């Protein structure tokens, strides 16, 4: 098979020349073929709004740590969500309910150290915004003040209007989240698609319009019928970001661990797996284990030596001590 030349491979994912300065550009390629990506302009909530106006799809993915945030930023992803999916794909909980503010802030700080350009959104965990508008604003503020986030996301519609109002009036951008809202799985009866009958669809539309009126800069639509999500997106001036909500949302988001094949416990139907890193990890770990067991690793090039005379001096010192 003919190998694609390196440059054209890179061209297909990273545009060399762009009129949109929010797209990363390659400034040089080193001898190992690695592209050095020039910094791009900071993505803001306004950038997302402008992308919607221009009809340009918005890309969003989740990250929970420094290396992943760095890689997403270098790939030119518009927005990085530090999702409370953290609880499932990183911390091993059955759902997102046990995730705390301290868990979120810890991981948000790592992501903020890794990503300079993408819009950074911290997901408010269960019980951090439901009890009072004051507490909601206080906790939202911690995401920006302590953890380097640019915005927060929270789940729910009209039942969260006071919380959204309090946070927005504190000057903090809020992303809404409607449809399948995983923090309410017990109320919803599990991870189930939402908005599938006329009444539920009407409620979803009303909630989306309300969140826009309350000042949300964007709304995630999760696991709702594609035609409903498309229709809601057309009614709104703010961008919708879909997950399991079809192609007519203004942007798309996936949980990065699903996309990379790193989490196989629960793979929703709407996920496309772009890599099988679990397989790759197994291959690497098994290769390492057998090289250790066979004495092949570490090889001389991985080993630090000391001058012979120093070694001899060390040995004779030991003999003197023993004598
Ligand atoms: O927590 C999360 O990762 C999310 C996305 C799935 C939207 O809320």
Boltz pocket constraint, residues with backbone or C-beta under 6 A from the ligand:
constraints:
  - pocket:
      binder: B
      contacts: [[A, 62], [A, 81], [A, 82], [A, 83], [A, 84], [A, 85], [A, 86], [A, 123], [A, 220], [A, 222], [A, 243], [A, 253], [A, 254], [A, 255]]
      max_distance: 6.0
